[in-house]
Amino acid sequence: MEFKKAETILIVDDTTTNLAVISRTLRNAGFKILVAKDGEKALQVVELETPDLILMDVIMPGIDGFETCRRIKENSGTKDIPVIFMTALADTLDKVKGLSMGAVDYITKPFQEEEVLARVKLHLRMHYLTRKLEEQNGLLQKEIQDRKTAQEASSAKSQFLAKMSHELRTPLNAILGFAQLMERDDRLSQEQREYLGIISRSGEHLLNLINDVLEMSKIEAGRVTLKESSFDLSAMLKSIEEMFALKAQSKGLLLEIQSFPEVPQCIKTDEGKLRQVLINILGNAIKFTETGSVKLCVEVQNRGDDPTEEQLHFMIQDSGPGINPEEIHTIFEPFVQAELGRKSNQGTGLGLPISREFVHLMGGEIFVSSAVEKGTIFTFHIPLRRGQATSPPPAPVSRRAIGLAPGQPTYRILVVEDKWENRQLLVKMLQPLGFQVLEATNGKEGVDIWHE
């Protein structure tokens, strides 16, 4: 065994010859030696300098080896020191007594120097490994406790956020709902419509912030799962292009979405998460780019570590102001924004962290490179799994209900909601369409009205 320092051995024996022989043997082996000729002296030495192991005679003047060992083991500061008895007593009961006092071994006199050295090294190694095991166990217990504490904190945070989400969504639902109702009024002036537009956009922005915070909370709690399905990738890219076309046009930006010919029309992955990643990154690119262009390219590449495996490669490039080199390594951290984002007072700093986690969940990686005043490039890839062709979803038709068709019976609708503003919203939406609306503030009241 190799020791980091000279281990200290205390030899307790009332025979000078034994002390001399054992001391020489152990000192030549590289150990530091302490000696004591009786139990009282041994206890004093141990108090002054704690040895790594004790070799102790049993029969000594004053207190014997058994009593000396017992006192050493009663002391919390010295109880872990290995004690090996050296004795001419060969009776099994004596050995059992010594071991019951806390000794780890016996060496019977007359002893061989090689045997003493071998047993000393063995028990020093066992003592060393025991200490290391206890240290590792302590670290493991601490890690388990830390994880348990973190999980409890994460669970408490998730419960808090879920409750706060409900409390925020309830009034927000009324704000957005009544704004939509007011927009239907043909008597509004242009200025009033602009005000309502501001209310609606602000409400939608607040709703997006709430959704981002809740999504990040789910990610941290490990409750986000992959929902894979086959879908039309080309249709998704087209819908995203249509989503951002007006915004890009209003800023005078060229928005280009290019899918190379080898990209399959249908793929299999989590459609919602891939869409959210593209929307987050493209949205940021258009938000912070004032002149020039924003480009999304999609192509098929072979994996570097396995050329037989294909991956879908996405690149979003803009000609915006770029990201400072000292900030680029922090942009994927939750609630962290680059300087431009902080100045704009927009967003929560969660879009990119959520995007990174979604890409990882889909089995890919995401990267960013940027040059100040030249622009930024985000790239990410996910494993390519070709999907089965699916029927395209029907094109959404923007229509507004104005009333029931002629000849319809009278439909009665019961609204059960404890919040007055939410009941009012539903009543104001349904009554003009020709429905007979009844209200209840709780479940019991709703059941009573239903029976009537």
DRENFIGU-864081 format. One record per residue (C-alpha): residue in three letters; residue number from 1; x, z, y. Coordinates in pm, whole numbers. Each point is the difference from the previous one (the first is absolute). Layout:
residues N
NODE   rest    nr        u        w        v
NODE    ALA   NUM        X        Z        Y
...
END
This chain:
residues 452
NODE   rest    nr        u        w        v
NODE    MET     1        0        0        0
NODE    GLU     2      129      -84      347
NODE    PHE     3      -61      270      264
NODE    LYS     4      -27      -68      372
NODE    LYS     5      186      329       64
NODE    ALA     6      197      253     -203
NODE    GLU     7     -263      202     -182
NODE    THR     8       42      378       20
NODE    ILE     9       11      206     -322
NODE    LEU    10      -23      381        1
NODE    ILE    11      172      162     -300
NODE    VAL    12     -105      360      -73
NODE    ASP    13      214      175     -265
NODE    ASP    14      174      338      -15
NODE    THR    15      285     -141     -210
NODE    THR    16      286     -136      213
NODE    THR    17      121     -237     -271
NODE    ASN    18     -340     -164      -35
NODE    LEU    19      -27      -41      379
NODE    ALA    20      343     -162       15
NODE    VAL    21      -58     -244     -288
NODE    ILE    22     -346     -116      109
NODE    SER    23      101      -19      367
NODE    ARG    24      299     -222      -82
NODE    THR    25     -206     -231     -221
NODE    LEU    26     -278      -49      255
NODE    ARG    27      235      -24      299
NODE    ASN    28      195     -275     -174
NODE    ALA    29     -331     -182      -51
NODE    GLY    30      -56       -1      377
NODE    PHE    31     -234      295       44
NODE    LYS    32       23      271      267
NODE    ILE    33       29      342     -165
NODE    LEU    34     -136      341      102
NODE    VAL    35       67      311     -212
NODE    ALA    36     -152      347      -48
NODE    LYS    37       91      272     -250
NODE    ASP    38     -340      173      -18
NODE    GLY    39     -367      -46       76
NODE    GLU    40        1      181      335
NODE    LYS    41      284     -217      128
NODE    ALA    42     -175     -312     -132
NODE    LEU    43     -315       82      200
NODE    GLN    44      208       46      315
NODE    VAL    45      178     -335      -51
NODE    VAL    46     -331     -181      -56
NODE    GLU    47     -137      140      327
NODE    LEU    48      307     -122      193
NODE    GLU    49       40     -344     -160
NODE    THR    50     -259     -155     -227
NODE    PRO    51      169     -157     -305
NODE    ASP    52     -130     -307     -184
NODE    LEU    53       32      169     -341
NODE    ILE    54       87      345     -138
NODE    LEU    55      199       78     -318
NODE    MET    56      -71      365      -80
NODE    ASP    57      121      248     -260
NODE    VAL    58     -271      221     -151
NODE    ILE    59      187      324      -73
NODE    MET    60      155      130      324
NODE    PRO    61       52      342      165
NODE    GLY    62     -281      103      236
NODE    ILE    63     -300     -229      -18
NODE    ASP    64       26     -245     -289
NODE    GLY    65      -46     -374        3
NODE    PHE    66     -369       17      -92
NODE    GLU    67      -87      222      298
NODE    THR    68      221     -202      234
NODE    CYS    69     -177     -320     -108
NODE    ARG    70     -342      161       45
NODE    ARG    71       83      101      360
NODE    ILE    72      132     -347       82
NODE    LYS    73     -319     -158     -133
NODE    GLU    74     -220      238      200
NODE    ASN    75      158     -119      326
NODE    SER    76     -180     -308      136
NODE    GLY    77      326     -125      150
NODE    THR    78      199       13     -326
NODE    LYS    79     -264      -32     -275
NODE    ASP    80       76     -368      -68
NODE    ILE    81      374       49      -69
NODE    PRO    82       72      -84     -367
NODE    VAL    83      146      297     -191
NODE    ILE    84      198      -44     -326
NODE    PHE    85       77      316     -194
NODE    MET    86      343       47     -170
NODE    THR    87      -14      264     -268
NODE    ALA    88      124      111     -340
NODE    LEU    89     -354      113      -84
NODE    ALA    90     -125     -232     -271
NODE    ASP    91     -335      163      -66
NODE    THR    92     -299     -228       58
NODE    LEU    93     -188      276      181
NODE    ASP    94      281       27      255
NODE    LYS    95      -14     -374       63
NODE    VAL    96     -380        9       35
NODE    LYS    97       33      290      244
NODE    GLY    98      250     -191      211
NODE    LEU    99     -215     -314        8
NODE    SER   100     -305      209       92
NODE    MET   101      197      133      299
NODE    GLY   102       36     -355      128
NODE    ALA   103      327     -119     -153
NODE    VAL   104       27     -367      -96
NODE    ASP   105      259       23     -280
NODE    TYR   106      238      216     -207
NODE    ILE   107      370      -42      -75
NODE    THR   108      120      218     -288
NODE    LYS   109      342      164       16
NODE    PRO   110      265      -89      -91
NODE    PHE   111      -70     -325      181
NODE    GLN   112      178     -334       20
NODE    GLU   113      100     -126      345
NODE    GLU   114     -145     -346      -80
NODE    GLU   115     -334      157      -94
NODE    VAL   116      -18      202      322
NODE    LEU   117       79     -309      210
NODE    ALA   118     -253     -215     -186
NODE    ARG   119     -282      255       35
NODE    VAL   120       76       58      368
NODE    LYS   121      -13     -373       73
NODE    LEU   122     -319      -39     -205
NODE    HIS   123     -189      274      182
NODE    LEU   124      128     -103      342
NODE    ARG   125     -131     -349      -70
NODE    MET   126     -333      134     -121
NODE    HIS   127      -23      222      309
NODE    TYR   128       84     -294      227
NODE    LEU   129     -260     -225     -167
NODE    THR   130     -260      278       16
NODE    ARG   131       56       38      374
NODE    LYS   132      -26     -375       53
NODE    LEU   133     -318      -11     -206
NODE    GLU   134     -150      284      205
NODE    GLU   135       96     -180      322
NODE    GLN   136     -157     -325     -121
NODE    ASN   137     -308      187     -114
NODE    GLY   138      -25      167      341
NODE    LEU   139       27     -337      173
NODE    LEU   140     -261     -144     -237
NODE    GLN   141     -238      288       64
NODE    LYS   142       49      -43      375
NODE    GLU   143      -66     -373      -26
NODE    ILE   144     -315       66     -204
NODE    GLN   145     -119      252      258
NODE    ASP   146       86     -236      287
NODE    ARG   147     -194     -280     -166
NODE    LYS   148     -294      228      -65
NODE    THR   149        4      112      363
NODE    ALA   150       26     -361      118
NODE    GLN   151     -289     -104     -228
NODE    GLU   152     -214      287      127
NODE    ALA   153       83      -93      360
NODE    SER   154      -73     -366      -70
NODE    SER   155     -331       90     -164
NODE    ALA   156      -96      223      294
NODE    LYS   157       95     -277      243
NODE    SER   158     -204     -256     -194
NODE    GLN   159     -305      228        0
NODE    PHE   160       43       62      372
NODE    LEU   161       35     -371       76
NODE    ALA   162     -302      -85     -215
NODE    LYS   163     -209      257      187
NODE    MET   164      131     -114      339
NODE    SER   165      -67     -361      -97
NODE    HIS   166     -364       83      -67
NODE    GLU   167      -28      196      325
NODE    LEU   168      155     -288      199
NODE    ARG   169     -188     -281     -172
NODE    THR   170     -339      159       61
NODE    PRO   171        5      -22      383
NODE    LEU   172      203     -322      -16
NODE    ASN   173     -274     -158     -208
NODE    ALA   174     -250       83      274
NODE    ILE   175      228     -135      275
NODE    LEU   176       61     -334     -171
NODE    GLY   177     -361      -30     -120
NODE    PHE   178     -163       58      338
NODE    ALA   179      254     -230      165
NODE    GLN   180     -110     -276     -238
NODE    LEU   181     -366       72       75
NODE    MET   182       60      -18      374
NODE    GLU   183      185     -331      -33
NODE    ARG   184     -327     -153     -129
NODE    ASP   185     -172       68      331
NODE    ASP   186      -33     -330      186
NODE    ARG   187      -50      185      330
NODE    LEU   188      363      121       14
NODE    SER   189      223     -136      271
NODE    GLN   190      339     -154      -77
NODE    GLU   191      174      310      135
NODE    GLN   192     -206      227     -227
NODE    ARG   193       84     -218     -299
NODE    GLU   194      370       35       83
NODE    TYR   195      -39      377        8
NODE    LEU   196     -171       -4     -338
NODE    GLY   197      279     -219     -133
NODE    ILE   198      253      261      109
NODE    ILE   199     -201      275     -172
NODE    SER   200      -22     -202     -322
NODE    ARG   201      369      -94       -6
NODE    SER   202      105      358       72
NODE    GLY   203     -226      128     -275
NODE    GLU   204      132     -255     -248
NODE    HIS   205      356       96       96
NODE    LEU   206      -77      368      -61
NODE    LEU   207     -157      -89     -336
NODE    ASN   208      315     -190      -99
NODE    LEU   209      216      300       94
NODE    ILE   210     -215      229     -216
NODE    ASN   211       26     -243     -292
NODE    ASP   212      380      -24       34
NODE    VAL   213       44      378        3
NODE    LEU   214     -223       38     -306
NODE    GLU   215      181     -281     -184
NODE    MET   216      338      162       68
NODE    SER   217     -138      330     -123
NODE    LYS   218     -107     -162     -327
NODE    ILE   219      344     -157      -40
NODE    GLU   220      177      332       53
NODE    ALA   221     -234      169     -248
NODE    GLY   222       68     -271     -259
NODE    ARG   223     -367      -99      -16
NODE    VAL   224       46     -371       80
NODE    THR   225      -35     -227     -303
NODE    LEU   226       41     -370      -62
NODE    LYS   227     -321     -201      -45
NODE    GLU   228      111     -334     -138
NODE    SER   229     -218     -306      -23
NODE    SER   230       30     -378       11
NODE    PHE   231      -79     -150      340
NODE    ASP   232       50     -309      211
NODE    LEU   233      321       55      200
NODE    SER   234      -46     -317      207
NODE    ALA   235     -347      116      106
NODE    MET   236      141      340      100
NODE    LEU   237      273     -162      212
NODE    LYS   238     -258     -222      169
NODE    SER   239     -227      295       82
NODE    ILE   240      297      193      146
NODE    GLU   241       95     -301      211
NODE    GLU   242     -356      -21      133
NODE    MET   243        5      374       73
NODE    PHE   244      306      -23      226
NODE    ALA   245      -42     -353      140
NODE    LEU   246     -205      103      306
NODE    LYS   247      235      287       90
NODE    ALA   248      306     -223      -30
NODE    GLN   249     -166     -274      202
NODE    SER   250      -96      240      278
NODE    LYS   251      369       96       37
NODE    GLY   252      120     -360      -18
NODE    LEU   253      178       59     -334
NODE    LEU   254       47     -254     -276
NODE    LEU   255     -132      154     -324
NODE    GLU   256      121     -181     -310
NODE    ILE   257      -81       94     -360
NODE    GLN   258      184     -209     -258
NODE    SER   259      -41       17     -376
NODE    PHE   260      245     -214     -198
NODE    PRO   261     -136     -239     -266
NODE    GLU   262      134      204     -294
NODE    VAL   263     -206      304      105
NODE    PRO   264     -296       26     -242
NODE    GLN   265     -349        1      143
NODE    CYS   266     -101      308     -202
NODE    ILE   267      213      306      -71
NODE    LYS   268      -59      339     -158
NODE    THR   269       80      318      196
NODE    ASP   270     -181      246      227
NODE    GLU   271     -176     -232      244
NODE    GLY   272      -98      273      247
NODE    LYS   273      350      148       25
NODE    LEU   274      170     -338       38
NODE    ARG   275     -249      -96      271
NODE    GLN   276       61      330      182
NODE    VAL   277      378      -46       -7
NODE    LEU   278      -28     -351      147
NODE    ILE   279     -250      114      264
NODE    ASN   280      219      296      101
NODE    ILE   281      319     -203       41
NODE    LEU   282     -161     -309      156
NODE    GLY   283     -204      220      233
NODE    ASN   284      316      172      125
NODE    ALA   285      177     -333       44
NODE    ILE   286     -280     -144      215
NODE    LYS   287      -49      328      190
NODE    PHE   288      361       26      116
NODE    THR   289       86     -371       42
NODE    GLU   290      -72     -135      348
NODE    THR   291      141     -354      -27
NODE    GLY   292       97     -236     -277
NODE    SER   293     -136       16     -352
NODE    VAL   294      -93      208     -301
NODE    LYS   295       53     -152     -342
NODE    LEU   296      -98      101     -354
NODE    CYS   297      167     -182     -291
NODE    VAL   298      -87       48     -366
NODE    GLU   299      216     -140     -281
NODE    VAL   300       91       55     -364
NODE    GLN   301      349      129      -79
NODE    ASN   302      186       98     -317
NODE    ARG   303      103      364      -34
NODE    GLY   304      370       46       61
NODE    ASP   305       52      235     -294
NODE    ASP   306     -222     -204     -235
NODE    PRO   307      -28     -376       76
NODE    THR   308     -279      -33     -258
NODE    GLU   309     -229      224      208
NODE    GLU   310     -174     -142      307
NODE    GLN   311      -98      189      313
NODE    LEU   312     -215      -80      299
NODE    HIS   313      203       13      321
NODE    PHE   314     -162       60      342
NODE    MET   315      178      -37      334
NODE    ILE   316     -154       94      336
NODE    GLN   317      213     -114      294
NODE    ASP   318      -68       43      372
NODE    SER   319      176      -82      326
NODE    GLY   320      -76      339      153
NODE    PRO   321      228      254      169
NODE    GLY   322      158      121     -325
NODE    ILE   323       81      355     -114
NODE    ASN   324      301      202      114
NODE    PRO   325      262       40     -277
NODE    GLU   326      -13      381       27
NODE    GLU   327     -379       -4      -58
NODE    ILE   328      -30     -254     -280
NODE    HIS   329       71      251     -279
NODE    THR   330     -285      228      115
NODE    ILE   331     -288     -246       35
NODE    PHE   332     -124       59     -357
NODE    GLU   333      -24      376       56
NODE    PRO   334     -354      143       54
NODE    PHE   335     -103       55      364
NODE    VAL   336      326     -155      127
NODE    GLN   337      -20     -291      244
NODE    ALA   338      266     -216      161
NODE    GLU   339       40       24      377
NODE    LEU   340     -227     -298       64
NODE    GLY   341     -277      156     -207
NODE    ARG   342       27      329      186
NODE    LYS   343      -18     -175      337
NODE    SER   344     -309     -195     -104
NODE    ASN   345     -187      322      -97
NODE    GLN   346     -153     -189     -292
NODE    GLY   347      -21       97     -365
NODE    THR   348      108      308     -193
NODE    GLY   349      330     -111     -148
NODE    LEU   350     -167      -17     -344
NODE    GLY   351      -50     -374      -53
NODE    LEU   352      353      -72     -121
NODE    PRO   353       35      315     -217
NODE    ILE   354     -330      -86     -167
NODE    SER   355      116     -360      -46
NODE    ARG   356      325      112     -162
NODE    GLU   357     -182      230     -243
NODE    PHE   358     -249     -275      -90
NODE    VAL   359      284     -249      -66
NODE    HIS   360      176      257     -221
NODE    LEU   361     -326       66     -184
NODE    MET   362      -32     -374      -70
NODE    GLY   363      352        4     -148
NODE    GLY   364      188     -152      294
NODE    GLU   365      235       77      286
NODE    ILE   366      -23      -49      376
NODE    PHE   367      283      -68      247
NODE    VAL   368       41      -49      374
NODE    SER   369      262     -161      222
NODE    SER   370      -13      -25      376
NODE    ALA   371      195     -107      305
NODE    VAL   372      -86      129      347
NODE    GLU   373     -157     -269      221
NODE    LYS   374       -2     -244     -294
NODE    GLY   375     -265      130     -236
NODE    THR   376      -65      175     -329
NODE    ILE   377      -29     -117     -361
NODE    PHE   378     -186      200     -264
NODE    THR   379       35     -115     -359
NODE    PHE   380     -152      141     -314
NODE    HIS   381      -45     -115     -356
NODE    ILE   382     -227       94     -288
NODE    PRO   383        2     -112     -365
NODE    LEU   384     -180     -331      -44
NODE    ARG   385     -275        5     -257
NODE    ARG   386     -214     -307       -2
NODE    GLY   387     -372       71        2
NODE    GLN   388     -301     -183     -135
NODE    ALA   389     -197     -218      237
NODE    THR   390     -302      179      142
NODE    SER   391     -308     -129      176
NODE    PRO   392       53       13      375
NODE    PRO   393     -211      265      173
NODE    PRO   394     -287     -133      208
NODE    ALA   395       91      -58      362
NODE    PRO   396     -125      286      216
NODE    VAL   397     -295      -89      218
NODE    SER   398      -35      184      326
NODE    ARG   399     -371       71       37
NODE    ARG   400     -196      269      174
NODE    ALA   401     -329      143     -126
NODE    ILE   402     -278      -26      260
NODE    GLY   403     -300      115     -203
NODE    LEU   404     -195      -25     -323
NODE    ALA   405     -130     -337     -112
NODE    PRO   406     -373      -59       67
NODE    GLY   407     -245      129     -262
NODE    GLN   408      221      286     -117
NODE    PRO   409     -156      337      -91
NODE    THR   410       86      310      197
NODE    TYR   411      324      148     -134
NODE    ARG   412       57      371       46
NODE    ILE   413      356      128       20
NODE    LEU   414       94      367      -15
NODE    VAL   415      323       94      183
NODE    VAL   416      148      333     -115
NODE    GLU   417      290      104      225
NODE    ASP   418       87      334      159
NODE    LYS   419      168     -155      305
NODE    TRP   420     -257      -96      264
NODE    GLU   421      213     -279      148
NODE    ASN   422       40     -169     -339
NODE    ARG   423     -374       22      -68
NODE    GLN   424      -70     -149      341
NODE    LEU   425      238     -287      -65
NODE    LEU   426     -174      -94     -324
NODE    VAL   427     -346       41      154
NODE    LYS   428       92     -223      297
NODE    MET   429      146     -263     -234
NODE    LEU   430     -292      -10     -245
NODE    GLN   431     -312       51      211
NODE    PRO   432       43     -319      211
NODE    LEU   433       16     -199     -325
NODE    GLY   434     -350      113      -98
NODE    PHE   435       76      289     -237
NODE    GLN   436     -194      325        9
NODE    VAL   437      273      266       22
NODE    LEU   438      -40      368      -91
NODE    GLU   439      266      265       67
NODE    ALA   440      119      312     -182
NODE    THR   441      285      234       90
NODE    ASN   442       80      124     -352
NODE    GLY   443      -64      -65     -369
NODE    LYS   444     -294      242      -36
NODE    GLU   445     -177     -145      300
NODE    GLY   446       65     -350     -135
NODE    VAL   447     -153       85     -339
NODE    ASP   448     -306      153      169
NODE    ILE   449      -56     -311      211
NODE    TRP   450       46     -222     -305
NODE    HIS   451     -271      191     -189
NODE    GLU   452     -238      -40      292
END
